[in-house]
Every structure is written in C-alpha cells, then in structure tokens.
Amino acid sequence: MKRKIVAVAALAATLLGAAACGSKNDSPTTSASGPVDGKGKTLKVWLMVDAQSGWKGVVDDASKRFTDATGAQVNVEYQQWANHLTKLDATLAGSDVPDVIELGNTEFPKYVFSQAFAAINPGDYENSGTWLQGLKGACDFEGQTYCVPYYAGARVLIYRTDLYKKAGIAAAPKTYDEFLADADKLQAAQKSDPKFGAVYMPGQYWYAAMSWVKASGGDIAKQDGDKWVGQLSQPASITGLQKWVDMVKKYSKADPTKNENDQAGIFAQGEAGMFYGNAWEQGAAEQIKKDPNDPNSPMVDTKVKGKLAAAPMPDVPSFLGGSNLGIAAKSQNKQLAAQWIKYFTDSTSMAGLVKASALPNSTALLDKAATDNPAIAPAALAAKSSWFTPNAEKWADVEKASILQTMLTEILTGKKSVADGAKWADDQMNTTLNEN
C-alpha cells in the first residue's frame, strides 16, 4: 500500500448537518438488485486518489459495466486524504452531495452514527458472506449495514534477510514461539552492538498491542446493554497485554513514548532485525526521499534496500487498514449508487485490485490473491484473521484522548503494572465511551 490509513485525526472530524430523521433501526435498506433505468442521470462518485494512481482501469471498467447495464453515466471525482473529511463535512451540510463516498474503515463509524449513510442489503453484493471483518466491522450498527468493504492492507512481520542468515535462521517463523526464538538468535548474533534490538516496537503502537490482546482471546471494550464496558483488565486481555509487554521489554530498543508513524524510516537505519508494520512499509523502509521536506525530492536507497522480506505475524490477528464505500443518505440516486458499488466490488473488480497490489475485500479471495500476486501474499495471508476497534459512537474520543497510548507508555516505563495500567484504561474508556 502506498499511503497510511488516516485514523485518529480523521475520526475526530466534526460532522456538519449530516443527521437524517428517524432511528437507524427503522432506516429502509437500499437495494442493489434488479434492473435500474438510469438513462439521463449521472452518478457522482467520490473516491480517494489511490484509485486514480493505482487502479484507475478497475474504476473505468466497473463504470463501463454499470453504464451498459443502467444507462446512467458516472462522474468520478478523486479526493485527497489531507482534506477529504473537511470537504465532506461541508458538502454533507448542503443538498448537492456525492452519491457514493469512499472513506477509510476507521473513519466510517462516526458518519454511520451521524446517519450520513443509507443502509444497504449485504446480500446484494458478491462475497458479502466472507467480507473481511476488519473492514465490515465499521459498517455494522444496530442490526443494519451502512457500507460495503472495498479493499484492505494488512500488517505483517517485516524482517532483515541478511541478519536472519547471519543468525542461522532459515525461514520466517510459523508460530509465535518460533518468532521469540528467532528474536533470541538475532539478539545473540548482534550482541556486540548495544543499539541493536531484535524487534523495533515503539511503545505507543496500540494497534500492535491490541493485536496481542486479541490473539489471547481478550478484547478492548464490549457493549453491555446500553453501556460500554472496558475489557482490558479481564484475564484473557491481561495475558495478551503481558505477552506484548514482555516481548517489547526484552527485544525492542524503540522509544516507549513514540508511536509507529515513522517506524519504517527508523528501521531503515539498520539497528533492528524485525518490525511489525503495514505491508507497504517494507518499501518505505527500503527507499526514502533524499529531502523529506521536498515533495519532489528523488527517492534514494537505504541501508536495508534489497535486504527485507515479509511474512504474516504468526498467531497474531491483523488490524486492517483499508476503505469502505457508502451511499449518502441525501443521495437522490441511491439505487443507482448501490448498483455501481455492486460492480466496483465484485470479483472482477477485486481481481483488478489484486493486480494493483491491494487486498480484496473477502477472505474467500485471499488465497487466489496470494497466488495471482506473490508480492502481496504475506499481507493476504495475514488478512485472513483480522479485527476492528469497538464499534462505539464515542470510540473516536478514546483515540483522541490517547488512552491506550498512555497506558502502554506507563506500563513500559514502570509507572504502572500491567494490571494497574489495564484497570486505569478501562476506567477511562468507561467514562469516555458512555458520556452523553
């Protein structure tokens, strides 16, 4: 993947004037089945710029098939990640809205809760029974579905093949115990370098820490009646959190007060053997801009160029980045919008995305994706097991308050035990998630 998935700041955006009337439970679903006469109409579609630069041919093919079937034309407008939510908020406050809107999966819940999107019938869409949970989770609310999974990018284990060879490691680990054993071997082989850490894992990398929690059967928070209750202090969550903390303390030299945003660049400096990142971060570690402050600066090779490989992190589910597609509640062309999304997310379109090195929206398509494009095989395998953040209306406020990040830093720096840190985070989430 070529870009980072916008998360915290994007979710904190204020939605202006997008609320519709009535309960979400009572919202009629928009059908994508049956013939639709769209002659004389033009569908307005907002996609992010990734589609324009990465798979415009897939967009054009889906639009052609849609036009052939319905007679309607398609006007695709490509948006920039830097300002798309601000632009969307302003647009939704008026009446001239896009019919189809792409948002990052972590951006969707806030707009679903604000009733900016129309409910859809999942059964109208191909592969809906096997949609990736890390995408689908953002679409579901109060028994209805408000968006269609589009494409994904998964987090994987990225490692130094040269250091593996030096340490006598023949292949990527297949189990978590093998991962720890490999870390021991890397550490031993580089023991003369005090700056070296077998794993680069910044202390505020909460997506990673919560993946360890999920791997142990734990959870972050769950709904109990009309209340949300933090789950990090439950036994299974404590087990997973402790495993992550133990691994970080033993093998990582990363700053416990830093997040993962610049981990690829730091890893490129050559002082670590492995890191856990989005699949596209392998390329980001191998090449960087000569002048980071110049958008037109040429790319230059780093110390790790040609020395990296990727594999699924064994026994750890992946938090997916990616995008979903929704139909604006104010759209005057809802059924046409549903039809276009149906074409753009069918198996034909998914095959095109795979060729462009994006992951398809369904677990049923991942094995074929790994075969058809070996470059994305590690991410495709990792995406088979995925998770999503609690689908709570106030979850954005949890992220904005850095509750999980603060907890992790305080545990790693010894200010709190794992149990005390988890209890503190639960208390903070209980307050934040249930605020009126």
N, C-alpha and C positions, 0 to 999 in steps of 0.2 A: 504494500500500500504506500501511496506517495504522500499522504498527509496525516496529521494527527487528528483524532476524532475530538471535536470540541465537546467539553463536558461541563466543568463546574461553572465557568463564567456564562456559558450559553444557557444552562438551565436556570440561572439566576435572572435571566431577562424578564422584564415585566411585560405581560401580555395586555395590550390595549384594545378594549372594545370587542373582544372575540367571543364573549359569552353568548350562548344561544338560550332559547327559552326551554323550560321543561327539564325533567330529570333525564340523566343519561340512560337510566334503566328503560325509559319509555321511548328512546330515540329509534325511529324506524331505520332499518338497515337499507343500504343502497345495493342494489343487485348488479352483478356483472354478467348475468346470464341472459340469454335470449337476444334476438335481433334488436338493434337500435338504429333509428333513422337520424343520422346527423347531418344530412345534406344542408348546406348553407351555414353550418355552425363551425366555429373554430375553438378548439380546446386550448387553454393556456396552461402550460406545464412549467413548473419551476424545478429544475434540477441543479445540483451543485456542479461546480466547474470540473470536478473529477471526471464526470461523464463526458464532458466535451473533450478533455485532453486524453482520456484513457479508453473510452469505448463509444465514441460518437456513432460509429457504424451500427452498434447494437440499438442505440436510440432511434436512428433513422429507419432501421429495418422494422422495429416494433411499430413506429408511427406509420410506416407504409402499410403494414398488415392491418393496422387499425383503420386507416383511411379506406383501404379496399373493402373492408367489412362494413363500415358505418357511413361512409361518405363524408365524414367530418374531417376538417383539416386540423393540424397540430402546430401550435406555436410554442417551441421550447425556448425558455429563457434561462440562461446559465447564471447561477449566483455564486458570489464569493463567500468563503467561510467567515471572513473577517467582519462582515456587516449584515449577513443574511437575516439574523434574528431581529435586528433593529428595523430592517426594511420590512420584514414580515409583520412585525407588530403594527407598524404604521399602515400597512396595506390591509390587514385584517380589521382595522378600525373603520375602514370605509366599506364601500359596496363592490368595488371592482377588484375582485380577488382572483388569485390563481385557482384553477380547478384542481390541479394535482400539485402537491408540495412534498419535496424531499426534506427530511430532517435527519440529523444524527440520532441513533437509537436512544442515547441518553437525553436528548433534547425533547423527545416526543411527550413524555408523561405530563409535563407542565401544561402543554397545549391540549392534551386529552382531557385533563381535569378542568380546563377552562372552556371546554366544549367548542374548541375551534375546528374539530374534525367530525365528519359524519361517520356513523357506524357502518361497517361493511359485513358481508357474509363470507367468512373464511372459506366455506365450501365451494365458492365460485372460482377459487384460484387454485392453479395447479400446485401440487406438492404441499398444500396447506397443512396436511396431517403430519408433516415432518419438518415444518419450519424450525429454524434454529431458535432455541429457547432464549439465547442471548439477544436476539432481535425481537422475537414475538412478545417477550415479557413486557416490552414498552407499549405494546398495542392493546393490551387487555385491561379492562376496567369494568367492574360491576356486571360481569357476565356478558359483556359485549366486546367486540374487537373494532379498533379505530384506525388501524393502519396495516399495511402489507409489508413484510420483510423484503428487502431489496438486495443488499449484498453485505458482506462482512469481511473483517480482518481479525485474525486471532493472535493471541500472544503465544510465543514459543520460546524454547530454550535455544539461545544463540551462543556458540562456543568456538574457541580457537582450535582449529585442527592441528596446527603446528605444536601447540602446547599439549594437546591430547597425545600426540605421537611421542613427544619428549617424555611424558609421564607414563608411557606404556599403555595408554587407553586406546583400544582398538575401534570402538564404535560408541555412538551416543547411548546414554543409559535408557534402559527399558522399564526400570522400576525406580521408585523413589530411593530405595536403599542403594541401588547402583549409582544414582545421582550423588548421594552423600559419599559413597566410596570413591567416585571419580574426583569429587572436591578434595578429599583427603590426599589423593595421588597428586593432583595439581599443586596443592599447597606444599607437599613434601618436595616435589621437583623444583619449586621456586623458593625454597626456604631461605636462600641467600639474599633474596630481595625483600626487605622489610615493608615495602609499599604494596607488595602483591597480595591480592585477595582472590581466592579461587572463584568466588561469585561476587559480582557487583550488584548490590541490592540496597538502594537508598532507603533510609529509614521511614520516609513518609509515603512509600509506594503502597498505598492501601489496596489498590486493585490486586496486587500480588498477595498481600497478607490475607485478604478476604478469600482469595482462591484457595489458600491453605486451609482456611476455616471451612470452606465448602467441601474440600477434599476429605475432611474428617467428619462430615455429616452435620456440621454446625450451620448456623445462619446468622445474619446480621440483625434483622428485626422481622417480626411477623404480626399480622393483624389478629387481634382477639376481640371479636365483637366490633364495636365502633372505635376501639383503641388500638394503637400500635405499641408493641412491647419489644424492647431491645433484647437480643438473644446472645450477645457475645459472652455473657457470664455463665451461660449454660455449659455443662460438662463437655459436650462434643466441640463447641466453639473454642473453649479454653484449650482443649487438646490440639486443635489445629493452629491456634494462635501461638501456643507454646512451641510447636514444631517449627513454625516460621521464625520465631524469635531465636530459638537455639541455632538454626541454620545461619541466620544473619550474624549473630554474635561470633560464631566460630569461623565463618568463611568470608565475610564481607568487610572491606575497608571503606565502604561508602559512608558519606556523612549522614548521621541519623536524623538530621534536621532538614535534609533535602528530599525533594520529590524526584520522580523519574523523567521529568520533561527533557533533560539534557543528558540522559544516561548513555545514549549511543555515542555522543561526542566524547564523553569522559572515558568510556570503554575503549574508544579508538586510540587513546593514549598508551595502551598496552600494559596496564597494570592489573588486569583481571583475566580470568580464564573463561568465564561464562557470565551471561546475564539473561534476564527474563524480559522479553520485550515483544512489541508488535512485529510481525514478520518483516515489515518494511524497514525496521530499524537495523536489520543486517546491512542493507545498502547504505543507510545513513551513517553507520559506523565505518564503512569502507571508503566512503568519499564525503568530503566536506567542502564548503565554499572556501576559496582562498581568502576572501574577505567576507566574514559573516555579516558585516554591516552593509554590503553592496548586493542588492538583489540580482544584479547582472554579473556578479563575480563568477569566474570559471570554477569548476569542481576540481579538486585535487585529491590524489590518493592518500590514505592514512597508513599508519604502521601496520594495520591489520588487513589491508586490502588483499584479497585472494586467500585469506587465512581463516575464513569464517564458514561455518555451516550451521544448519538449524534442525531441530527435532522437536516433537511435542514434549512439553514438560511432563515427565511420567507421573501418573496418578494424581495430577492436579488439573481440575477443570479450568477452562479459559474464560475470562471476561472478554466478550467480543466488543470490538468497535465496529461500527457499520452504520447503515442508513435504512430507513423505512420510508414508505410512501403513503400519504394520506390524502383524502378528499376534503377540501374545505367545506365546512358546514354552510357557508354562504354561497357556495358554487351554484350556478343556475344550470349546470351540465353534469350533475352527479352521476347519472347512469353512463354517460359517455366517459367520464373520468374513470369510473370503475372498469369499463371496457379497456381503456388504454393501459391502465395498470395491469390488467389481466394479461395483455400481450407482452408488456415490458418485464413481467416477472415469470413468464412461462419457461419451460425447459429450453426452448430455442434461444431465448434471450440469456438465460443462465449460462448456456454453453459459450455464448459470446463473451460474457463477463469472465469466465474461466480463462479463455484465451488471452484476455487482457490482464490476467493475474489477480483478479478479485475472486473472493469466495462466493459460491452460490448461496441461496437463502434456505437450503434444505439439507438436512442430514442425509437424505436418500441420494443426494447428488454429489456428496463429498468424495466417495471412493473414485467415481468416474473423473471428478475434477483432478484428483491427485494423479491419476493415470494420464489424463489428457494434457496436463501441465505440471510436470515434475517439480518445477520451481516453487509451486505453492503446496506441494504435498505435505510438508510438515505442518503448515497452518491448517490445511484441510483436515488432517488427522486430529489436530488439537481442537478444532471447532466442533467435533462430534460430541464433546462434553463441555457445555457452556452454562453460564449463569448470568443473572441480571440483578441489579440492585432492587431493594424493596420498592414495590410499585405504590408508594405512598405519596399523597399530594404534597407533603412538606419535605420529601427527600432532598430536593434541591437545597433546602435550608440547612440540612445536615452537612452537605458537601460545602456549602458556602461558609459554614462555621468551622470547617476543618476539624470536626470532632474525631474522626478516625485517625487523621494525620497526627493530631496532638496526642492521642492515646498511644500510638506506635512510638513516637519520639520519646515520650515519658517512660515507656517501658524499656526501650533500648538504652536510654541514658541512666537508668536506675532510679528514676524519681518515683516510679510506681512498679509494683509487681504485676505480672500478667493478670492475676485475678483482680487486683485493685484497679488496674487500668481498664479492664473489661467492664467492671461494675460502674466505674465513672462514665465510660462511654455509653453504657445502657441508660444510665440516669439522664445523661444529656440528650440522647435520642428520644427517650420517653417524653421529655419536656418539649423538644423541638417538633417531633412528629405529631404531637397531639395539641399543639397550640391552635386556638380558634382564630 
